Amino acid sequence: MNVYPFTLKLGPLAITGYGIMMMVAFLMGGWVMQLELRRRRLDEEFAADIVIAAVIGGLIGAKIWYVLITGQWGALLSRGGLVWYGGFFGGVVAVLLAGWRKRVPMTFLFELTAPALALGYALGRVGCFLVNDDYGLPTNLPWAMKFPQGLPPSSAGELMRAGVTFPGGTDPNLIVAVHPTQLYETVIMLAAFAWLWQRRAHMHATGWLFGIYLVWAGVERFLVEFVRAKDDRIFGPLTLAQVTSIGLILGGAYILKRFDRPGAADTGAPESLRPKAPAAAVSK
């Protein structure tokens, strides 16, 4: 199956499928956080604060991470050149700052954002699929896909540069069928979102849910990287993303152990987000 990039033309303006899905990911993440704040009877507008902080911090972090691992400083001003882990860490810093400004405890931020992060990541990977980026290694599976105009195309020559071996004499312009790893990640992280969403009212201490997210996200990315077409296997057979994933898994395991005690997620709701009681009328 040949898959081509999705681009929406509006006069001289070209909007890519990646850009559309990134916007959808942030909006949907904000929406599910708003629903959770409503369930807790807290200030729903705080969800918008988190989304704005995540957009700014995420874009800056994703750009900086890409530049650091590639050395391409010109990418700072380009449309491309975004790395998810950089965006994740940049977004975390920005969201923590937004919470600090509102006097919201870090544990509550962890609890609130865990399902939204899983959903946002899943939708973001749909954007990668629509722009034909971040695909996998060659495969003969029935659902294998070809990306003739991908970023880069799934050609034998590009895959060779990623370390894939082909028989001698293979035409480097040959378009090869590969794993649609973007869709693998979408399905896995949608399942993660559903699992996390159903357990929002767990009876562990506030923050426990974020530990589940970190472990799930780390394991998912670690495993998918084995079938991704990557040229950054600088740690033996492991990619930089896999090493980072191990850090996420360990961090998530620590949070699970640290917050695996009797409690209730609702007890961590900060007073700063509770609706203000109407001022009493002044009698004359």
C-alpha positions as semicolon CSV with decimal commas, in nm:
position;residue;x (nm);y (nm);z (nm)
1;M;0,000;0,000;0,000
2;N;0,135;0,342;-0,100
3;V;0,068;0,625;0,145
4;Y;0,119;0,991;0,058
5;P;0,147;1,300;0,279
6;F;-0,174;1,486;0,362
7;T;-0,153;1,859;0,297
8;L;-0,439;2,109;0,304
9;K;-0,393;2,396;0,058
10;L;-0,547;2,730;0,150
11;G;-0,429;2,963;-0,122
12;P;-0,055;3,017;-0,071
13;L;-0,073;2,854;0,273
14;A;-0,002;2,481;0,308
15;I;-0,117;2,311;0,628
16;T;0,028;1,965;0,688
17;G;-0,146;1,673;0,851
18;Y;0,117;1,689;1,125
19;G;0,029;2,048;1,209
20;I;-0,342;1,968;1,215
21;M;-0,297;1,667;1,442
22;M;-0,065;1,855;1,677
23;M;-0,338;2,114;1,721
24;V;-0,596;1,840;1,773
25;A;-0,368;1,667;2,026
26;F;-0,332;1,980;2,240
27;L;-0,702;2,064;2,217
28;M;-0,812;1,712;2,308
29;G;-0,560;1,698;2,592
30;G;-0,700;2,024;2,725
31;W;-1,054;1,895;2,689
32;V;-0,997;1,578;2,892
33;M;-0,820;1,782;3,164
34;Q;-1,118;2,018;3,167
35;L;-1,352;1,720;3,213
36;E;-1,144;1,597;3,504
37;L;-1,138;1,940;3,668
38;R;-1,515;1,955;3,626
39;R;-1,553;1,615;3,789
40;R;-1,354;1,741;4,086
41;R;-1,551;2,070;4,092
42;L;-1,235;2,273;4,036
43;D;-1,152;2,570;3,814
44;E;-1,184;2,436;3,458
45;E;-0,989;2,729;3,310
46;F;-0,670;2,586;3,456
47;A;-0,676;2,332;3,171
48;A;-0,616;2,617;2,925
49;D;-0,321;2,738;3,133
50;I;-0,165;2,393;3,112
51;V;-0,221;2,364;2,737
52;I;-0,063;2,703;2,666
53;A;0,236;2,620;2,884
54;A;0,272;2,276;2,723
55;V;0,260;2,421;2,370
56;I;0,530;2,680;2,440
57;G;0,753;2,456;2,651
58;G;0,698;2,155;2,427
59;L;0,797;2,334;2,107
60;I;1,104;2,491;2,264
61;G;1,213;2,162;2,422
62;A;1,152;1,961;2,103
63;K;1,361;2,206;1,899
64;I;1,647;2,223;2,150
65;W;1,662;1,840;2,180
66;Y;1,674;1,803;1,801
67;V;1,953;2,058;1,767
68;L;2,156;1,898;2,045
69;I;2,143;1,550;1,890
70;T;2,194;1,661;1,528
71;G;2,403;1,978;1,556
72;Q;2,177;2,143;1,294
73;W;2,136;2,488;1,448
74;G;1,946;2,609;1,144
75;A;1,660;2,379;1,245
76;L;1,571;2,626;1,523
77;L;1,397;2,842;1,262
78;S;1,257;2,564;1,042
79;R;0,914;2,400;1,048
80;G;1,061;2,054;1,100
81;G;1,311;1,921;1,347
82;L;1,102;1,823;1,648
83;V;1,185;1,540;1,890
84;W;0,910;1,409;2,117
85;Y;1,123;1,347;2,424
86;G;1,257;1,702;2,405
87;G;0,900;1,826;2,379
88;F;0,799;1,612;2,674
89;F;1,070;1,746;2,904
90;G;1,022;2,105;2,785
91;G;0,648;2,074;2,837
92;V;0,696;1,929;3,187
93;V;0,911;2,225;3,291
94;A;0,663;2,477;3,149
95;V;0,361;2,307;3,309
96;L;0,537;2,292;3,647
97;L;0,603;2,664;3,621
98;A;0,237;2,727;3,537
99;G;0,137;2,519;3,839
100;W;0,382;2,705;4,063
101;R;0,228;3,035;3,955
102;K;-0,116;2,904;4,055
103;R;0,016;2,738;4,375
104;V;-0,081;2,393;4,245
105;P;0,120;2,102;4,393
106;M;0,336;1,902;4,156
107;T;0,164;1,577;4,254
108;F;-0,174;1,715;4,148
109;L;-0,029;1,826;3,814
110;F;0,105;1,474;3,764
111;E;-0,235;1,326;3,839
112;L;-0,426;1,565;3,615
113;T;-0,203;1,542;3,309
114;A;-0,137;1,166;3,292
115;P;-0,439;1,066;3,076
116;A;-0,405;1,381;2,863
117;L;-0,040;1,302;2,787
118;A;-0,128;0,953;2,664
119;L;-0,410;1,083;2,443
120;G;-0,201;1,370;2,307
121;Y;0,086;1,139;2,217
122;A;-0,147;0,897;2,038
123;L;-0,299;1,177;1,828
124;G;0,041;1,328;1,760
125;R;0,159;1,001;1,609
126;V;-0,136;1,018;1,368
127;G;0,021;1,344;1,253
128;C;0,353;1,166;1,196
129;F;0,168;0,911;0,983
130;L;-0,007;1,182;0,780
131;V;0,324;1,352;0,705
132;N;0,489;1,011;0,635
133;D;0,757;1,046;0,902
134;D;0,891;0,814;1,175
135;Y;0,810;0,490;0,995
136;G;0,970;0,153;1,063
137;L;1,199;-0,109;0,916
138;P;1,118;-0,316;0,604
139;T;0,860;-0,591;0,655
140;N;0,645;-0,832;0,454
141;L;0,351;-0,816;0,694
142;P;0,008;-0,767;0,531
143;W;-0,027;-0,416;0,676
144;A;0,315;-0,297;0,556
145;M;0,308;0,046;0,388
146;K;0,522;0,239;0,142
147;F;0,592;0,611;0,178
148;P;0,715;0,732;-0,167
149;Q;0,707;1,098;-0,061
150;G;0,786;1,051;0,307
151;L;1,021;1,257;0,524
152;P;1,237;1,095;0,400
153;P;1,087;0,849;0,146
154;S;1,097;0,484;0,251
155;S;1,349;0,407;-0,024
156;A;1,622;0,148;-0,006
157;G;1,883;0,423;-0,012
158;E;1,735;0,607;0,288
159;L;1,693;0,284;0,480
160;M;2,054;0,190;0,409
161;R;2,154;0,519;0,573
162;A;1,954;0,408;0,875
163;G;2,157;0,087;0,894
164;V;1,931;-0,151;0,702
165;T;2,114;-0,410;0,488
166;F;1,989;-0,493;0,138
167;P;2,118;-0,745;-0,120
168;G;2,395;-0,616;-0,341
169;G;2,277;-0,429;-0,648
170;T;1,951;-0,310;-0,488
171;D;1,829;0,009;-0,655
172;P;1,859;0,285;-0,391
173;N;1,547;0,450;-0,536
174;L;1,336;0,138;-0,477
175;I;1,044;0,224;-0,247
176;V;1,025;-0,037;0,029
177;A;0,727;-0,150;0,237
178;V;0,788;-0,082;0,606
179;H;0,627;-0,110;0,949
180;P;0,375;0,174;1,005
181;T;0,520;0,230;1,352
182;Q;0,331;0,558;1,389
183;L;0,005;0,361;1,392
184;Y;0,146;0,102;1,632
185;E;0,217;0,381;1,879
186;T;-0,123;0,539;1,825
187;V;-0,306;0,215;1,908
188;I;-0,091;0,139;2,213
189;M;-0,120;0,488;2,360
190;L;-0,495;0,508;2,296
191;A;-0,520;0,190;2,504
192;A;-0,304;0,360;2,768
193;F;-0,538;0,660;2,770
194;A;-0,844;0,439;2,811
195;W;-0,681;0,252;3,100
196;L;-0,569;0,570;3,277
197;W;-0,903;0,743;3,223
198;Q;-1,093;0,457;3,387
199;R;-0,868;0,474;3,695
200;R;-0,885;0,845;3,773
201;A;-1,062;0,774;4,101
202;H;-0,802;0,525;4,224
203;M;-0,739;0,484;4,597
204;H;-0,365;0,555;4,591
205;A;-0,198;0,881;4,684
206;T;-0,226;1,172;4,441
207;G;0,040;1,139;4,170
208;W;0,028;0,759;4,144
209;L;-0,143;0,773;3,804
210;F;0,153;0,957;3,651
211;G;0,379;0,668;3,746
212;I;0,159;0,433;3,544
213;Y;0,179;0,669;3,248
214;L;0,558;0,690;3,261
215;V;0,603;0,313;3,276
216;W;0,351;0,252;2,997
217;A;0,497;0,524;2,772
218;G;0,854;0,413;2,838
219;V;0,787;0,045;2,766
220;E;0,589;0,128;2,453
221;R;0,859;0,348;2,304
222;F;1,139;0,111;2,407
223;L;0,977;-0,180;2,223
224;V;0,865;0,012;1,914
225;E;1,216;0,148;1,862
226;F;1,333;-0,204;1,771
227;V;1,130;-0,185;1,449
228;R;1,181;0,189;1,382
229;A;1,412;0,302;1,101
230;K;1,670;0,489;1,309
231;D;2,029;0,602;1,258
232;D;2,101;0,694;1,621
233;R;2,180;0,353;1,770
234;I;2,470;0,503;1,960
235;F;2,437;0,276;2,264
236;G;2,511;-0,056;2,097
237;P;2,179;-0,192;1,969
238;L;1,986;0,075;2,161
239;T;1,876;0,415;2,032
240;L;1,887;0,739;2,227
241;A;1,509;0,716;2,263
242;Q;1,539;0,369;2,418
243;V;1,792;0,489;2,673
244;T;1,560;0,779;2,757
245;S;1,271;0,533;2,779
246;I;1,461;0,333;3,041
247;G;1,487;0,655;3,243
248;L;1,109;0,705;3,214
249;I;1,040;0,349;3,324
250;L;1,267;0,383;3,627
251;G;1,112;0,720;3,713
252;G;0,764;0,575;3,681
253;A;0,855;0,276;3,898
254;Y;0,985;0,513;4,166
255;I;0,662;0,716;4,159
256;L;0,451;0,400;4,183
257;K;0,645;0,283;4,486
258;R;0,651;0,629;4,643
259;F;0,275;0,685;4,607
260;D;0,154;0,327;4,651
261;R;-0,013;0,397;4,982
262;P;-0,374;0,428;5,094
263;G;-0,529;0,754;4,991
264;A;-0,751;0,900;4,725
265;A;-0,664;1,097;4,415
266;D;-0,933;1,354;4,497
267;T;-0,770;1,447;4,827
268;G;-0,482;1,620;4,649
269;A;-0,699;1,890;4,491
270;P;-0,541;2,232;4,567
271;E;-0,737;2,507;4,738
272;S;-0,617;2,756;4,477
273;L;-0,833;2,583;4,214
274;R;-1,149;2,557;4,421
275;P;-1,433;2,793;4,322
276;K;-1,445;3,108;4,531
277;A;-1,748;3,139;4,756
278;P;-1,963;3,438;4,660
279;A;-1,906;3,737;4,882
280;A;-2,176;3,791;5,141
281;A;-2,411;4,079;5,071
282;V;-2,342;4,386;5,281
283;S;-2,651;4,503;5,464
284;K;-2,721;4,873;5,495
